[in-house]
Amino acid sequence: MRITTVGLDADDTLWHNETVFRLTQERVFALLSDVADAPAVTTRLAEVEGRNLRLYGYGVKGFILSMLETAMEFTGGEPPGRVVREILAAGREMLAHPVEPLPGVDQALAALSERYRLVLITKGDLLHQEQKLAASGLGDLFAAVEIVSEKDAPTYARVFGRHGTGAAQAAMCGNSLRSDVLPALQAGAWAAHVPYPLLWAHEAAEAPANHPRFAELATIAELPAWVDAIG
């Protein structure tokens, strides 16, 4: 069956993202070093983020709120004003961080856009994701942009039905097995996993071994040839 539509994740697929989050965590570890070590803060932050996802969603703003809550828990509910100030400043810096497309992204998207309808499908804060796409210089290559609260099978079915010819004639590419691969396959689409060196704990999942519509690619440069071969 011929592919007509290619969906692409944004963060850590098209440009760096998790690296920025990890650098911010390192700053907070240093701020809390008097009351907790880095492993303890990491574990507690993951628990707080998991609990808050349904309230704050994905993105920098929810991350900073979870950071503040974690700091409160390690300081008896009364973090020093300096700690609060530094966490808020880190959040502003994250929102203003330059957007740098990953190697090979420009060429891969340019090649795909000549033959397929490209749709950006990403989670996160609406305003921030729009700003990052604009700053990336990649926006003109996409026929549509969908910034969603969650990536699940119904979401992919809806998006590929709205902007393409259905999930059966669509392929999704991203760095997260949990968000970009497994639900896309469940919706009936093809899916390619392009790993990023760092992975957020809440995106971890097992690869769908031997699935006929799944591929593990070393880099996004391999994506155009893989999509072409499907047809």
N, CA, C and O of each residue as an XYZ file, in Angstrom:
924
protein
N       0.848     -1.199      0.000
C       0.000      0.000      0.000
C       0.879      1.243      0.000
O       1.847      1.324      0.756
N       0.550      2.192     -0.830
C       1.369      3.395     -0.966
C       1.159      4.338      0.208
O       0.027      4.568      0.634
N       2.251      4.881      0.730
C       2.195      5.870      1.800
C       1.914      7.251      1.192
O       2.537      7.647      0.207
N       0.974      7.964      1.792
C       0.667      9.317      1.324
C       1.057     10.388      2.340
O       1.269     11.545      1.977
N       1.153      9.997      3.621
C       1.342     10.966      4.692
C       2.428     10.480      5.654
O       2.463      9.307      6.028
N       3.307     11.395      6.045
C       4.358     11.061      7.017
C       4.228     11.998      8.212
O       4.299     13.219      8.075
N       4.035     11.401      9.389
C       3.979     12.180     10.613
C       5.350     12.203     11.275
O       6.071     11.205     11.273
N       5.696     13.343     11.835
C       6.987     13.478     12.503
C       6.819     14.097     13.875
O       6.117     15.093     14.048
N       7.477     13.488     14.844
C       7.573     14.074     16.176
C       8.506     15.280     16.095
O       9.248     15.425     15.124
N       8.471     16.147     17.111
C       9.310     17.347     17.100
C      10.502     17.206     18.036
O      11.635     17.048     17.579
N      10.257     17.261     19.345
C      11.337     17.262     20.335
C      12.151     15.972     20.299
O      11.606     14.872     20.400
N      13.460     16.128     20.152
C      14.427     15.034     20.131
C      14.313     14.153     18.891
O      14.985     13.127     18.784
N      13.456     14.561     17.956
C      13.409     13.935     16.639
C      13.892     14.919     15.590
O      14.692     14.571     14.722
N      13.405     16.145     15.673
C      13.823     17.198     14.734
C      14.857     18.128     15.348
O      15.716     18.654     14.641
N      14.782     18.335     16.662
C      15.734     19.222     17.332
C      15.975     18.750     18.763
O      15.225     17.939     19.305
N      17.048     19.284     19.361
C      17.408     18.908     20.735
C      16.354     19.396     21.726
O      15.820     20.496     21.588
N      16.063     18.564     22.725
C      15.107     18.945     23.765
C      15.497     18.362     25.126
O      15.696     19.106     26.086
N      15.603     17.046     25.206
C      15.888     16.411     26.499
C      17.225     16.882     27.073
O      17.387     16.948     28.291
N      18.168     17.205     26.215
C      19.456     17.710     26.689
C      19.265     18.975     27.513
O      19.918     19.155     28.541
N      18.373     19.849     27.065
C      18.111     21.101     27.774
C      17.482     20.804     29.142
O      17.832     21.437     30.137
N      16.561     19.849     29.187
C      15.932     19.462     30.450
C      16.977     18.896     31.416
O      16.950     19.217     32.605
N      17.886     18.069     30.929
C      18.893     17.465     31.798
C      19.834     18.530     32.367
O      20.213     18.459     33.536
N      20.209     19.510     31.553
C      21.078     20.577     32.037
C      20.390     21.373     33.153
O      21.026     21.774     34.128
N      19.081     21.591     32.992
C      18.332     22.306     34.023
C      18.252     21.484     35.300
O      18.367     22.029     36.398
N      18.056     20.183     35.168
C      18.038     19.323     36.343
C      19.366     19.402     37.097
O      19.383     19.432     38.328
N      20.477     19.435     36.360
C      21.780     19.533     37.004
C      21.886     20.816     37.834
O      22.470     20.814     38.917
N      21.321     21.901     37.322
C      21.332     23.159     38.065
C      20.544     23.030     39.372
O      20.967     23.522     40.418
N      19.401     22.366     39.290
C      18.574     22.207     40.486
C      19.236     21.256     41.483
O      19.138     21.455     42.693
N      19.913     20.219     40.971
C      20.640     19.326     41.880
C      21.629     20.127     42.719
O      21.761     19.905     43.923
N      22.317     21.055     42.072
C      23.297     21.868     42.788
C      22.615     22.757     43.830
O      23.142     22.956     44.924
N      21.447     23.286     43.484
C      20.723     24.153     44.420
C      20.267     23.399     45.664
O      20.191     23.970     46.752
N      19.964     22.109     45.496
C      19.435     21.306     46.599
C      20.486     20.404     47.227
O      20.160     19.538     48.040
N      21.741     20.602     46.856
C      22.797     19.690     47.319
C      22.949     19.664     48.839
O      23.472     18.695     49.390
N      22.499     20.711     49.517
C      22.615     20.742     50.981
C      21.584     19.854     51.669
O      21.758     19.483     52.830
N      20.497     19.508     50.946
C      19.420     18.750     51.584
C      19.179     17.385     50.946
O      18.489     16.549     51.528
N      19.741     17.145     49.748
C      19.513     15.854     49.085
C      20.563     15.640     48.006
O      21.096     16.599     47.446
N      20.861     14.360     47.714
C      21.800     14.082     46.630
C      21.042     13.955     45.307
O      19.816     13.853     45.284
N      21.792     13.963     44.221
C      21.187     13.964     42.889
C      20.281     12.760     42.627
O      19.191     12.951     42.089
N      20.673     11.522     42.980
C      19.779     10.379     42.745
C      18.433     10.519     43.460
O      17.391     10.164     42.907
N      18.460     11.038     44.691
C      17.213     11.193     45.439
C      16.312     12.223     44.772
O      15.102     12.022     44.672
N      16.898     13.323     44.317
C      16.099     14.353     43.640
C      15.553     13.818     42.327
O      14.400     14.080     41.982
N      16.368     13.071     41.591
C      15.929     12.494     40.313
C      14.729     11.581     40.508
O      13.742     11.668     39.777
N      14.822     10.704     41.503
C      13.730      9.763     41.771
C      12.456     10.492     42.174
O      11.370     10.182     41.686
N      12.599     11.457     43.062
C      11.418     12.180     43.537
C      10.814     13.030     42.438
O       9.591     13.110     42.323
N      11.647     13.668     41.626
C      11.140     14.485     40.521
C      10.343     13.638     39.544
O       9.286     14.061     39.076
N      10.838     12.445     39.231
C      10.112     11.555     38.316
C       8.739     11.202     38.867
O       7.761     11.146     38.122
N       8.666     10.961     40.180
C       7.380     10.640     40.805
C       6.434     11.836     40.746
O       5.248     11.681     40.452
N       6.959     13.030     41.026
C       6.126     14.233     41.002
C       5.640     14.517     39.581
O       4.470     14.839     39.378
N       6.530     14.398     38.607
C       6.141     14.632     37.213
C       5.061     13.655     36.773
O       4.087     14.045     36.128
N       5.236     12.377     37.125
C       4.238     11.383     36.755
C       2.876     11.712     37.323
O       1.860     11.528     36.654
N       2.847     12.199     38.555
C       1.591     12.561     39.195
C       0.974     13.814     38.568
O      -0.249     13.949     38.514
N       1.820     14.721     38.098
C       1.336     16.009     37.603
C       1.009     16.044     36.113
O       0.406     17.006     35.636
N       1.396     15.015     35.380
C       1.181     15.049     33.932
C      -0.285     15.276     33.568
O      -0.583     16.025     32.637
N      -1.188     14.645     34.284
C      -2.604     14.793     33.952
C      -3.126     16.193     34.282
O      -4.171     16.604     33.779
N      -2.396     16.921     35.127
C      -2.811     18.280     35.494
C      -2.142     19.334     34.627
O      -2.798     20.257     34.145
N      -0.827     19.195     34.427
C      -0.064     20.219     33.718
C       0.241     19.869     32.270
O       0.574     20.750     31.477
N       0.131     18.588     31.914
C       0.502     18.190     30.566
C       2.008     18.153     30.401
O       2.752     18.077     31.380
N       2.454     18.207     29.147
C       3.865     18.083     28.824
C       4.465     19.454     28.522
O       3.759     20.373     28.105
N       5.757     19.581     28.735
C       6.427     20.818     28.380
C       7.169     21.463     29.525
O       7.169     20.965     30.650
N       7.805     22.585     29.218
C       8.675     23.272     30.177
C       7.900     23.761     31.391
O       8.376     23.613     32.517
N       6.729     24.334     31.196
C       6.001     24.939     32.307
C       5.616     23.888     33.351
O       5.780     24.118     34.550
N       5.112     22.751     32.907
C       4.787     21.681     33.836
C       6.028     21.144     34.526
O       5.988     20.790     35.705
N       7.129     21.083     33.792
C       8.394     20.620     34.354
C       8.867     21.538     35.475
O       9.297     21.058     36.524
N       8.793     22.848     35.269
C       9.236     23.804     36.274
C       8.336     23.742     37.510
O       8.830     23.813     38.635
N       7.026     23.611     37.311
C       6.135     23.467     38.450
C       6.471     22.208     39.254
O       6.438     22.228     40.484
N       6.788     21.131     38.568
C       7.168     19.898     39.262
C       8.506     20.066     39.966
O       8.713     19.508     41.044
N       9.413     20.825     39.370
C      10.688     21.119     40.017
C      10.466     21.895     41.320
O      11.071     21.585     42.346
N       9.607     22.890     41.267
C       9.320     23.682     42.462
C       8.696     22.817     43.551
O       9.040     22.940     44.726
N       7.770     21.936     43.152
C       7.129     21.053     44.123
C       8.141     20.100     44.748
O       8.094     19.835     45.949
N       9.055     19.588     43.929
C      10.096     18.706     44.437
C      10.999     19.442     45.428
O      11.358     18.899     46.473
N      11.359     20.673     45.094
C      12.186     21.475     45.995
C      11.480     21.708     47.324
O      12.111     21.688     48.381
N      10.189     21.925     47.270
C       9.424     22.124     48.502
C       9.459     20.878     49.375
O       9.585     20.973     50.596
N       9.349     19.716     48.752
C       9.322     18.477     49.519
C      10.650     18.219     50.228
O      10.674     17.637     51.312
N      11.762     18.653     49.614
C      13.071     18.426     50.233
C      13.456     19.525     51.220
O      14.472     19.417     51.906
N      12.644     20.585     51.292
C      12.971     21.692     52.201
C      11.851     21.946     53.206
O      11.713     23.047     53.739
N      11.053     20.908     53.455
C       9.994     21.048     54.444
C       8.918     22.036     54.057
O       8.279     22.629     54.926
N       8.706     22.222     52.766
C       7.661     23.122     52.290
C       8.067     24.577     52.278
O       7.238     25.441     51.995
N       9.331     24.875     52.579
C       9.781     26.262     52.619
C      11.136     26.416     51.923
O      12.149     26.655     52.580
N      11.154     26.278     50.594
C      12.424     26.435     49.885
C      12.912     27.880     49.982
O      12.104     28.808     49.960
N      14.221     28.076     50.087
C      14.748     29.441     50.124
C      14.348     30.227     48.876
O      14.214     29.670     47.786
N      14.160     31.536     49.064
C      13.798     32.364     47.917
C      14.793     32.260     46.792
O      14.416     32.358     45.624
N      16.068     32.063     47.116
C      17.100     31.919     46.089
C      16.839     30.701     45.213
O      17.024     30.755     43.997
N      16.406     29.594     45.834
C      16.136     28.369     45.077
C      14.946     28.578     44.145
O      15.001     28.202     42.974
N      13.878     29.171     44.659
C      12.701     29.436     43.833
C      13.065     30.354     42.676
O      12.669     30.112     41.536
N      13.809     31.394     42.967
C      14.212     32.351     41.936
C      15.039     31.685     40.839
O      14.837     31.951     39.654
N      15.979     30.811     41.243
C      16.836     30.144     40.268
C      16.057     29.153     39.407
O      16.324     29.036     38.211
N      15.101     28.440     39.995
C      14.289     27.497     39.219
C      13.437     28.242     38.201
O      13.336     27.819     37.050
N      12.826     29.338     38.611
C      12.024     30.127     37.676
C      12.890     30.709     36.565
O      12.471     30.745     35.408
N      14.084     31.160     36.902
C      14.999     31.690     35.896
C      15.408     30.606     34.904
O      15.515     30.858     33.704
N      15.635     29.397     35.416
C      15.983     28.274     34.545
C      14.852     27.979     33.567
O      15.098     27.665     32.403
N      13.618     28.081     34.041
C      12.473     27.856     33.169
C      12.409     28.881     32.048
O      12.141     28.534     30.898
N      12.654     30.135     32.378
C      12.643     31.174     31.341
C      13.744     30.932     30.310
O      13.548     31.144     29.113
N      14.899     30.487     30.792
C      15.992     30.194     29.868
C      15.648     29.018     28.960
O      15.997     29.023     27.779
N      14.973     28.022     29.499
C      14.565     26.885     28.671
C      13.610     27.325     27.567
O      13.721     26.879     26.424
N      12.674     28.197     27.914
C      11.697     28.657     26.928
C      12.345     29.498     25.836
O      11.838     29.566     24.717
N      13.461     30.136     26.161
C      14.145     30.997     25.196
C      15.337     30.308     24.536
O      16.058     30.931     23.757
N      15.550     29.034     24.840
C      16.733     28.335     24.329
C      16.691     28.238     22.801
O      15.634     27.959     22.236
N      17.817     28.463     22.128
C      17.844     28.364     20.657
C      17.425     26.978     20.177
O      17.686     25.975     20.841
N      16.781     26.936     19.031
C      16.343     25.673     18.440
C      17.356     25.255     17.387
O      17.620     25.989     16.434
N      17.914     24.076     17.567
C      18.954     23.585     16.660
C      18.508     22.252     16.042
O      18.499     21.229     16.726
N      18.134     22.259     14.738
C      17.750     20.985     14.108
C      18.882     19.966     14.200
O      20.057     20.316     14.100
N      18.517     18.722     14.390
C      19.492     17.647     14.476
C      20.121     17.373     13.107
O      19.531     17.712     12.082
N      21.301     16.767     13.079
C      21.964     16.491     11.803
C      21.089     15.674     10.861
O      20.486     14.680     11.266
N      21.025     16.095      9.618
C      20.295     15.363      8.593
C      18.820     15.664      8.503
O      18.156     15.219      7.567
N      18.285     16.416      9.464
C      16.841     16.680      9.481
C      16.414     17.496      8.269
O      15.441     17.149      7.599
N      17.132     18.575      7.983
C      16.758     19.441      6.858
C      16.671     18.653      5.549
O      15.701     18.778      4.801
N      17.686     17.847      5.287
C      17.728     17.099      4.031
C      16.642     16.031      3.970
O      16.002     15.842      2.936
N      16.441     15.332      5.092
C      15.431     14.270      5.111
C      14.034     14.830      4.889
O      13.260     14.276      4.109
N      13.704     15.928      5.571
C      12.373     16.519      5.423
C      12.175     17.095      4.032
O      11.087     16.993      3.466
N      13.216     17.698      3.479
C      13.104     18.251      2.123
C      12.812     17.138      1.120
O      11.980     17.306      0.228
N      13.493     16.001      1.264
C      13.260     14.875      0.349
C      11.859     14.304      0.530
O      11.174     14.022     -0.453
N      11.432     14.132      1.768
C      10.101     13.578      2.020
C       8.992     14.497      1.519
O       7.993     14.028      0.974
N       9.167     15.798      1.701
C       8.117     16.747      1.327
C       7.855     16.777     -0.175
O       6.802     17.245     -0.608
N       8.796     16.284     -0.971
C       8.601     16.243     -2.419
C       7.635     15.138     -2.832
O       7.056     15.187     -3.917
N       7.461     14.134     -1.958
C       6.663     12.963     -2.337
C       5.494     12.663     -1.402
O       4.583     11.914     -1.755
N       5.527     13.265     -0.185
C       4.499     12.940      0.807
C       4.004     14.204      1.501
O       4.668     15.241      1.496
N       2.840     14.089      2.089
C       2.304     15.163      2.922
C       2.901     14.996      4.318
O       2.723     13.954      4.949
N       3.608     16.022      4.803
C       4.238     15.951      6.109
C       3.356     16.606      7.168
O       2.824     17.697      6.962
N       3.209     15.925      8.301
C       2.408     16.443      9.414
C       3.252     16.381     10.680
O       3.743     15.316     11.055
N       3.418     17.515     11.331
C       4.116     17.546     12.620
C       3.119     17.183     13.713
O       2.069     17.812     13.840
N       3.454     16.163     14.501
C       2.572     15.703     15.572
C       3.387     15.701     16.857
O       4.278     14.871     17.035
N       3.076     16.634     17.750
C       3.895     16.789     18.946
C       3.057     17.090     20.164
O       1.955     17.631     20.063
N       3.596     16.730     21.329
C       2.984     17.080     22.603
C       3.678     18.314     23.159
O       4.744     18.707     22.684
N       3.068     18.920     24.167
C       3.715     20.041     24.827
C       2.860     21.290     24.842
O       1.701     21.290     24.426
N       3.472     22.356     25.336
C       2.791     23.646     25.427
C       2.573     24.230     24.032
O       3.512     24.295     23.239
N       1.355     24.654     23.725
C       1.004     25.128     22.389
C       1.906     26.271     21.940
O       2.502     26.209     20.864
N       2.007     27.312     22.757
C       2.792     28.485     22.374
C       4.255     28.137     22.185
O       4.866     28.551     21.200
N       4.825     27.383     23.111
C       6.241     27.055     23.021
C       6.550     26.186     21.813
O       7.559     26.405     21.142
N       5.707     25.209     21.525
C       5.945     24.350     20.371
C       5.823     25.138     19.069
O       6.588     24.907     18.133
N       4.878     26.054     19.004
C       4.762     26.904     17.817
C       6.005     27.770     17.651
O       6.498     27.953     16.538
N       6.508     28.299     18.758
C       7.712     29.132     18.705
C       8.917     28.326     18.246
O       9.723     28.811     17.454
N       9.044     27.100     18.737
C      10.182     26.269     18.348
C      10.115     25.906     16.871
O      11.138     25.908     16.187
N       8.940     25.598     16.381
C       8.806     25.272     14.961
C       9.187     26.471     14.093
O       9.884     26.323     13.089
N       8.725     27.654     14.487
C       9.061     28.856     13.729
C      10.566     29.106     13.750
O      11.153     29.463     12.728
N      11.190     28.919     14.911
C      12.622     29.173     15.042
C      13.464     28.129     14.312
O      14.608     28.401     13.948
N      12.910     26.950     14.098
C      13.667     25.870     13.454
C      13.892     26.101     11.974
O      14.838     25.562     11.399
N      13.024     26.907     11.341
C      13.106     27.116      9.901
C      12.534     25.974      9.085
O      12.702     25.939      7.866
N      11.859     25.035      9.742
C      11.324     23.854      9.062
C       9.830     23.964      8.759
O       9.268     23.099      8.086
N       9.197     25.004      9.244
C       7.745     25.088      9.183
C       7.157     24.972      7.796
O       6.096     24.370      7.630
N       7.814     25.532      6.794
C       7.261     25.528      5.437
C       7.207     24.132      4.820
O       6.533     23.928      3.810
N       7.905     23.177      5.413
C       7.918     21.826      4.863
C       6.705     21.005      5.293
O       6.455     19.930      4.747
N       5.952     21.511      6.273
C       4.820     20.750      6.805
C       3.500     21.237      6.220
O       3.245     22.438      6.123
N       2.670     20.272      5.835
C       1.334     20.597      5.345
C       0.387     20.882      6.486
O      -0.618     21.568      6.300
N       0.692     20.362      7.679
C      -0.179     20.559      8.841
C       0.635     20.365     10.112
O       1.663     19.688     10.116
N       0.153     20.973     11.188
C       0.786     20.860     12.502
C      -0.291     20.513     13.526
O      -1.319     21.185     13.602
N      -0.056     19.470     14.306
C      -0.980     19.055     15.360
C      -0.222     19.029     16.685
O       0.672     18.203     16.868
N      -0.568     19.923     17.611
C       0.009     19.938     18.949
C      -1.049     19.376     19.879
O      -2.066     20.020     20.139
N      -0.805     18.170     20.378
C      -1.839     17.404     21.072
C      -1.501     17.231     22.550
O      -0.344     17.351     22.952
N      -2.517     16.949     23.342
C      -2.300     16.740     24.778
C      -1.744     15.354     25.067
O      -1.051     15.165     26.067
N      -2.035     14.385     24.212
C      -1.541     13.018     24.389
C      -1.455     12.345     23.039
O      -2.248     12.630     22.141
N      -0.494     11.453     22.895
C      -0.354     10.675     21.671
C      -0.820      9.250     21.955
O      -0.118      8.470     22.599
N      -1.996      8.931     21.473
C      -2.522      7.584     21.607
C      -3.102      7.168     20.260
O      -3.110      7.954     19.313
N      -3.585      5.932     20.177
C      -4.087      5.416     18.901
C      -5.221      6.260     18.336
O      -5.200      6.554     17.140
N      -6.219      6.670     19.134
C      -7.276      7.530     18.585
C      -6.748      8.852     18.040
O      -7.261      9.367     17.046
N      -5.716      9.404     18.694
C      -5.130     10.660     18.200
C      -4.535     10.458     16.818
O      -4.780     11.262     15.919
N      -3.763      9.404     16.635
C      -3.159      9.156     15.322
C      -4.215      8.861     14.260
O      -4.096      9.317     13.123
N      -5.235      8.109     14.620
C      -6.309      7.829     13.663
C      -6.986      9.125     13.229
O      -7.279      9.317     12.049
N      -7.230     10.005     14.188
C      -7.877     11.287     13.877
C      -6.986     12.178     13.013
O      -7.441     12.743     12.019
N      -5.718     12.300     13.398
C      -4.798     13.187     12.677
C      -4.554     12.700     11.256
O      -4.595     13.495     10.317
N      -4.304     11.414     11.085
C      -4.039     10.894      9.748
C      -5.301     10.853      8.896
O      -5.221     10.891      7.668
N      -6.461     10.776      9.534
C      -7.706     10.873      8.784
C      -7.994     12.297      8.360
O      -8.530     12.522      7.275
N      -7.646     13.266      9.200
C      -7.907     14.669      8.918
C      -6.955     15.226      7.870
O      -7.362     15.986      6.991
N      -5.676     14.842      7.968
C      -4.665     15.460      7.107
C      -4.111     14.521      6.040
O      -3.201     14.893      5.298
N      -4.647     13.322      5.962
C      -4.143     12.373      4.983
C      -5.246     11.482      4.462
O      -6.405     11.888      4.376
N      -4.879     10.275      4.120
C      -5.842      9.312      3.588
C      -6.034      8.152      4.556
O      -6.361      7.037      4.150
N      -5.829      8.428      5.841
C      -6.034      7.417      6.864
C      -4.727      6.833      7.370
O      -3.685      6.951      6.725
N      -4.798      6.203      8.531
C      -3.601      5.664      9.170
C      -2.945      4.558      8.355
O      -1.724      4.408      8.401
N      -3.725      3.785      7.613
C      -3.160      2.676      6.846
C      -2.199      3.148      5.770
O      -1.338      2.387      5.328
N      -2.339      4.403      5.343
C      -1.453      4.965      4.329
C      -0.554      6.052      4.927
O      -0.169      7.001      4.245
N      -0.229      5.894      6.211
C       0.601      6.875      6.902
C       1.757      6.185      7.610
O       1.677      5.014      7.982
N       2.827      6.940      7.783
C       3.980      6.475      8.552
C       4.331      7.541      9.579
O       4.289      8.735      9.283
N       4.675      7.111     10.779
C       5.042      8.025     11.857
C       6.497      7.787     12.217
O       6.967      6.649     12.224
N       7.213      8.875     12.519
C       8.613      8.768     12.904
C       8.869      9.584     14.162
O       8.425     10.728     14.264
N       9.583      9.002     15.121
C       9.907      9.742     16.333
C      10.909      9.008     17.193
O      11.279      7.871     16.900
N      11.347      9.658     18.254
C      12.357      9.089     19.136
C      11.763      8.289     20.297
O      12.493      7.600     21.009
N      10.445      8.375     20.493
C       9.816      7.707     21.638
C       9.008      6.497     21.190
O       8.060      6.622     20.416
N       9.392      5.329     21.683
C       8.600      4.132     21.402
C       7.207      4.259     22.004
O       6.220      3.866     21.383
N       7.129      4.804     23.204
C       5.851      4.904     23.903
C       4.872      5.839     23.192
O       3.685      5.530     23.091
N       5.360      6.973     22.703
C       4.460      7.985     22.155
C       4.392      8.007     20.630
O       3.338      8.290     20.061
N       5.507      7.709     19.970
C       5.571      7.871     18.517
C       5.397      6.570     17.743
O       5.006      6.584     16.576
N       5.687      5.455     18.390
C       5.686      4.183     17.673
C       4.490      3.305     18.032
O       3.674      2.984     17.168
N       4.383      2.917     19.300
C       3.366      1.941     19.687
C       1.936      2.398     19.382
O       1.182      1.619     18.798
N       1.522      3.618     19.744
C       0.148      4.026     19.430
C      -0.097      4.217     17.934
O      -1.216      4.017     17.462
N       0.941      4.603     17.185
C       0.771      4.735     15.732
C       0.523      3.367     15.107
O      -0.330      3.221     14.231
N       1.274      2.364     15.564
C       1.049      1.002     15.073
C      -0.352      0.517     15.444
O      -1.024     -0.125     14.637
N      -0.786      0.823     16.657
C      -2.129      0.427     17.095
C      -3.214      1.067     16.227
O      -4.282      0.490     16.023
N      -2.928      2.256     15.725
C      -3.898      2.941     14.866
C      -3.904      2.393     13.452
O      -4.784      2.728     12.659
N      -2.924      1.550     13.126
C      -2.862      0.965     11.788
C      -1.828      1.578     10.880
O      -1.743      1.217      9.706
N      -1.026      2.512     11.406
C       0.004      3.162     10.602
C       1.314      2.373     10.658
O       1.440      1.408     11.412
N       2.277      2.796      9.851
C       3.640      2.324      9.940
C       4.370      3.227     10.925
O       3.928      4.348     11.176
N       5.489      2.754     11.493
C       6.194      3.577     12.467
C       7.689      3.277     12.455
O       8.109      2.120     12.417
N       8.486      4.356     12.488
C       9.938      4.239     12.536
C      10.452      4.893     13.810
O      10.039      5.995     14.172
N      11.345      4.205     14.473
C      11.956      4.721     15.698
C      13.364      5.208     15.390
O      14.200      4.450     14.899
N      13.623      6.488     15.685
C      14.961      7.065     15.531
C      15.410      7.501     16.923
O      14.999      8.564     17.387
N      16.234      6.719     17.595
C      16.593      7.012     18.993
C      17.368      8.324     19.139
O      18.115      8.737     18.252
N      17.158      8.956     20.293
C      17.953     10.112     20.710
C      18.810      9.635     21.879
O      18.370      8.767     22.633
N      20.028     10.178     22.059
C      20.915      9.665     23.117
C      20.315      9.693     24.521
O      20.662      8.860     25.358
N      19.415     10.646     24.784
C      18.782     10.755     26.096
C      17.287     10.492     25.950
O      16.681     10.870     24.948
N      16.696      9.845     26.948
C      15.266      9.561     26.910
C      14.648      9.864     28.260
O      15.130      9.391     29.290
N      13.588     10.647     28.258
C      12.839     10.939     29.471
C      12.244      9.645     30.012
O      11.716      8.837     29.249
N      12.326      9.447     31.314
C      11.881      8.192     31.922
C      10.436      7.854     31.575
O      10.099      6.681     31.417
N       9.578      8.863     31.453
C       8.157      8.610     31.194
C       7.877      8.219     29.745
O       6.734      7.927     29.395
N       8.912      8.212     28.898
C       8.734      7.811     27.504
C       9.300      6.416     27.232
O       9.283      5.963     26.088
N       9.791      5.741     28.245
C      10.412      4.432     28.054
C       9.368      3.368     27.724
O       8.267      3.377     28.275
N       9.721      2.454     26.823
C       8.838      1.342     26.440
C       9.672      0.302     25.693
O      10.788      0.581     25.254
N       9.115     -0.890     25.558
C       9.794     -1.957     24.831
C       9.485     -1.854     23.343
O       8.364     -1.528     22.951
N      10.482     -2.132     22.526
C      10.290     -2.103     21.075
C       9.377     -3.255     20.645
O       9.443     -4.340     21.224
N       8.525     -3.031     19.634
C       7.629     -4.088     19.144
C       8.380     -5.038     18.221
O       8.298     -4.918     16.998
N       9.096     -5.962     18.791
C       9.964     -6.852     18.023
C       9.191     -7.594     16.938
O       8.105     -8.121     17.175
N       9.774     -7.621     15.750
C       9.243     -8.374     14.595
C       7.895     -7.866     14.081
O       7.219     -8.566     13.328
N       7.500     -6.657     14.481
C       6.251     -6.121     13.948
C       6.460     -5.763     12.479
O       7.438     -5.094     12.147
N       5.561     -6.195     11.591
C       5.785     -6.002     10.154
C       5.759     -4.544      9.692
O       6.257     -4.235      8.610
N       5.180     -3.638     10.503
C       5.110     -2.233     10.074
C       6.064     -1.338     10.874
O       5.932     -0.114     10.864
N       7.022     -1.959     11.563
C       7.943     -1.203     12.422
C       9.368     -1.285     11.896
O       9.792     -2.311     11.365
N      10.107     -0.175     12.055
C      11.520     -0.157     11.691
C      12.308      0.624     12.728
O      11.831      1.626     13.262
N      13.507      0.162     13.007
C      14.459      0.870     13.861
C      15.510      1.475     12.940
O      16.234      0.754     12.255
N      15.588      2.799     12.929
C      16.528      3.495     12.056
C      17.643      4.117     12.890
O      17.413      4.567     14.012
N      18.841      4.137     12.337
C      19.973      4.713     13.059
C      19.881      6.229     13.110
O      20.188      6.838     14.135
N      19.461      6.838     12.013
C      19.325      8.298     11.941
C      18.124      8.635     11.071
O      17.602      7.781     10.354
N      17.695      9.885     11.143
C      16.550     10.314     10.335
C      16.903     10.351      8.854
O      16.008     10.392      8.009
N      18.181     10.339      8.528
C      18.599     10.315      7.127
C      18.109      9.050      6.420
O      17.967      9.040      5.197
N      17.851      7.985      7.181
C      17.383      6.731      6.596
C      15.878      6.727      6.349
O      15.361      5.813      5.707
N      15.174      7.736      6.849
C      13.713      7.724      6.785
C      13.162      7.788      5.367
O      12.276      6.993      5.050
N      13.626      8.682      4.489
C      13.040      8.734      3.137
C      13.107      7.401      2.398
O      12.124      6.994      1.778
N      14.245      6.717      2.453
C      14.379      5.440      1.757
C      13.443      4.393      2.352
O      12.859      3.595      1.619
N      13.296      4.392      3.685
C      12.398      3.421      4.322
C      10.951      3.664      3.921
O      10.231      2.713      3.615
N      10.518      4.906      3.916
C       9.140      5.206      3.505
C       8.929      4.854      2.044
O       7.901      4.275      1.691
N       9.884      5.192      1.191
C       9.758      4.857     -0.233
C       9.619      3.346     -0.437
O       8.872      2.898     -1.307
N      10.338      2.573      0.365
C      10.330      1.121      0.186
C       9.008      0.478      0.601
O       8.701     -0.632      0.166
N       8.238      1.148      1.420
C       6.961      0.586      1.865
C       6.033      0.353      0.674
O       5.346     -0.665      0.590
N       6.032      1.296     -0.219
C       5.132      1.170     -1.373
C       5.625      0.187     -2.406
O       4.968     -0.018     -3.426
